[in-house]
Amino acid sequence: MAQVTRGVRAILNLPLVYEACQSLVGATRARRVIVQEYLRTSAGQALLDVGCGPADILGLLPEIEYIGVDSDASYLARAAQRFRGRGRFYLGDVYTLEAIADRQFDAILAVGLLHHLNDAEVEALFGFAATKLARDGRMVTIDPCFTDRQGPVERALIRSDRGKNVRSPDAYRALAAKSFPNTVLDLRRDLLHIPYTHCILTCHAGETGPPGLSTGLKIESRGVFRERNPLRSAGSGLPLEARPDGVSYETTRLRSRQPQAAVSP
Ligand SMILES: C[S@@+](CC[C@H](N)C(=O)[O-])C[C@H]1O[C@@H](n2cnc3c(N)ncnc32)[C@H](O)[C@@H]1O
């Protein structure tokens, strides 16, 4: 597993410390954005949350059928204690998902997981998701990423993450594209109180994506990514593209550079 769980970062393995740190940097608001702008689940739908941690996101979701999977038993115990009766929680990893969750989902979520996984694990996760999503379902992932626009403070913050596989946006998208040809990538620098760039992938089941997509967005899925930063957008000179939901995004082109256990509360 490609994550650091020793040294000073070991303290983050304590669920309460993890939650407090998340709250300090503004992660609750970030999760709300994920739920409202990307996940868009509605009541009654089925959601699989891989790498769910203490399941902080569950408190922001409508009444859905929620399954959370994580490799850390203490996070899962905390999740089960907080959300008694609202979800089912399983100890597992990307290779045990088939045994844990052999059914269809309307959405699959991985918040802060991919950068803890090596490439083979990420491919296994996307491969599993591609076979388990409902016809109009989606998989949403969000992770820190490295870009060439970051300053030393932001780079140091991202390097200090417990996940040791922080990638470029292009690298994340390439891994998803093997299972999801229709993947939209968003870069966001506005989600936390600290300088941090997040790469958000929305992977659509099916070949053509959700109904109502404009041609422009289809092109995005083949290699153009949206970058959104309110501070940079003004006067940046890059074309603005309107989405069907009426929101405008700054867009730019990707450079071709160089065994399982259920946890009971
Ligand atoms: C940054 S935390 C995110 C937790 C949660 N999604 C959240 O938003 O707070 C990453 C999580 O991925 C879990 N994780 C790391 N490697 C994993 C693996 N191979 N399979 C399942 N979970 C894993 C960790 O235990 C941790 O809970």
The ligand as an SDF file (V2000), in Angstrom:
LIG
                    3D

 27 29  0  0  0  0  0  0  0  0999 V2000
   -7.2520   10.7080    2.4140 C   0  0  0  0  0  0  0  0  0  0  0  0
   -8.1660    9.4360    3.1850 S   0  0  0  0  0  0  0  0  0  0  0  0
   -9.7810    9.8100    2.5840 C   0  0  0  0  0  0  0  0  0  0  0  0
  -10.8610    9.2590    3.4450 C   0  0  0  0  0  0  0  0  0  0  0  0
  -12.2820    9.6920    3.0760 C   0  0  0  0  0  0  0  0  0  0  0  0
  -12.6280    9.3240    1.7220 N   0  0  0  0  0  0  0  0  0  0  0  0
  -12.4610   11.1540    3.3060 C   0  0  0  0  0  0  0  0  0  0  0  0
  -12.8800   11.8450    2.4030 O   0  0  0  0  0  0  0  0  0  0  0  0
  -12.1790   11.6230    4.4200 O   0  0  0  0  0  0  0  0  0  0  0  0
   -7.7310    8.0040    2.2050 C   0  0  0  0  0  0  0  0  0  0  0  0
   -8.4170    6.7530    2.6770 C   0  0  0  0  0  0  0  0  0  0  0  0
   -8.0980    5.6850    1.7930 O   0  0  0  0  0  0  0  0  0  0  0  0
   -7.9130    4.5090    2.5760 C   0  0  0  0  0  0  0  0  0  0  0  0
   -7.0990    3.5840    1.7860 N   0  0  0  0  0  0  0  0  0  0  0  0
   -5.8040    3.6730    1.4870 C   0  0  0  0  0  0  0  0  0  0  0  0
   -5.4200    2.6400    0.7080 N   0  0  0  0  0  0  0  0  0  0  0  0
   -6.5270    1.8690    0.5240 C   0  0  0  0  0  0  0  0  0  0  0  0
   -6.7920    0.6760   -0.1930 C   0  0  0  0  0  0  0  0  0  0  0  0
   -5.8320    0.0450   -0.8800 N   0  0  0  0  0  0  0  0  0  0  0  0
   -8.0530    0.1790   -0.1940 N   0  0  0  0  0  0  0  0  0  0  0  0
   -9.0470    0.8050    0.5010 C   0  0  0  0  0  0  0  0  0  0  0  0
   -8.8460    1.9590    1.1970 N   0  0  0  0  0  0  0  0  0  0  0  0
   -7.6050    2.4850    1.2120 C   0  0  0  0  0  0  0  0  0  0  0  0
   -7.2580    5.0000    3.8490 C   0  0  0  0  0  0  0  0  0  0  0  0
   -7.4000    4.0770    4.9210 O   0  0  0  0  0  0  0  0  0  0  0  0
   -8.0240    6.2980    4.0740 C   0  0  0  0  0  0  0  0  0  0  0  0
   -9.1730    6.1000    4.8360 O   0  0  0  0  0  0  0  0  0  0  0  0
  1  2  1  0
  2  3  1  0
  2 10  1  0
  3  4  1  0
  4  5  1  0
  5  6  1  0
  5  7  1  0
  7  8  2  0
  7  9  1  0
 10 11  1  0
 11 12  1  0
 11 26  1  0
 12 13  1  0
 13 14  1  0
 13 24  1  0
 14 15  1  0
 14 23  1  0
 15 16  2  0
 16 17  1  0
 17 18  1  0
 17 23  2  0
 18 19  1  0
 18 20  2  0
 20 21  1  0
 21 22  2  0
 22 23  1  0
 24 25  1  0
 24 26  1  0
 26 27  1  0
M  CHG  2   2   1   9  -1
M  END
$$$$
